[in-house]
């Protein structure tokens, strides 16, 4: 447990950020799974739009690397295209 005031504040901030990051990462993973488990092309396309938005937001916020986002989006787009 930190004793210095600034260290206490930093600990509070990091705990808050960890919870936010965990929530966002979980939402991204769920969106990706929804694209992969979609049964129709329309359902997959809608899920892909949601996943794309969440992935891009994650990249902007530094939650996930830009190239990793690009790789996920490319693979998901291929899954959606194969359902057409």
C-alpha positions in Angstrom: 0.0 0.0 0.0 1.5 3.3 -1.0 2.2 6.0 1.7 2.9 9.0 -0.6 -0.1 11.0 -1.6 0.7 11.0 -5.3 1.2 7.3 -5.3 -2.2 6.8 -3.6 -3.8 8.9 -6.3 -1.9 7.0 -9.1 -3.2 3.7 -7.6 -6.8 4.9 -7.6 -6.4 6.1 -11.2 -4.9 2.8 -12.4 -7.6 0.8 -10.7 -10.3 2.9 -12.5 -8.5 2.6 -15.8 -8.0 -1.2 -15.4 -11.8 -1.6 -15.0 -12.6 0.6 -18.0 -10.0 -1.3 -20.1 -11.3 -4.7 -19.0 -14.9 -3.6 -20.0 -13.9 -2.3 -23.4 -11.7 -5.3 -24.1 -14.5 -7.7 -23.2 -17.0 -5.7 -25.4 -14.5 -6.0 -28.3 -14.1 -9.8 -27.9 -17.9 -10.3 -27.6 -18.4 -8.3 -30.9 -15.8 -10.4 -32.7 -17.4 -13.6 -31.5 -20.8 -12.3 -32.7 -19.5 -11.9 -36.2 -17.9 -15.3 -36.2 -21.1 -17.0 -34.9 -23.6 -15.2 -37.1 -25.8 -17.5 -39.1 -26.8 -15.2 -42.0 -24.9 -12.7 -44.1 -27.1 -9.8 -42.9 -26.6 -10.7 -39.3 -22.8 -11.0 -39.9 -22.6 -7.7 -41.7 -24.4 -5.9 -38.9 -22.2 -7.5 -36.3 -19.2 -6.6 -38.3 -20.1 -2.9 -38.3 -20.4 -3.0 -34.5 -17.1 -4.9 -34.1 -15.3 -2.5 -36.5 -16.5 0.5 -34.5 -15.4 -1.1 -31.2 -12.0 -2.2 -32.6 -11.3 1.3 -34.0 -12.2 2.9 -30.7 -9.9 0.5 -28.9 -7.0 1.4 -31.2 -7.7 5.1 -30.7 -7.6 4.7 -26.9 -4.4 2.6 -27.0 -6.2 -0.5 -25.8 -5.1 -2.6 -28.7 -2.4 -2.0 -31.3 -3.3 -0.5 -34.7 -1.9 -3.4 -36.7 -3.7 -5.9 -34.6 -7.0 -4.0 -35.2 -6.3 -4.1 -39.0 -5.6 -7.8 -38.8 -8.9 -8.5 -36.9 -10.9 -6.4 -39.3 -9.4 -8.0 -42.3 -10.1 -11.5 -41.0 -13.7 -10.6 -40.0 -14.4 -9.0 -43.4 -13.3 -12.2 -45.0 -15.7 -14.2 -42.8 -18.6 -11.9 -43.7 -17.7 -12.0 -47.4 -17.6 -15.8 -47.4 -21.3 -15.9 -46.2 -22.6 -13.9 -49.2 
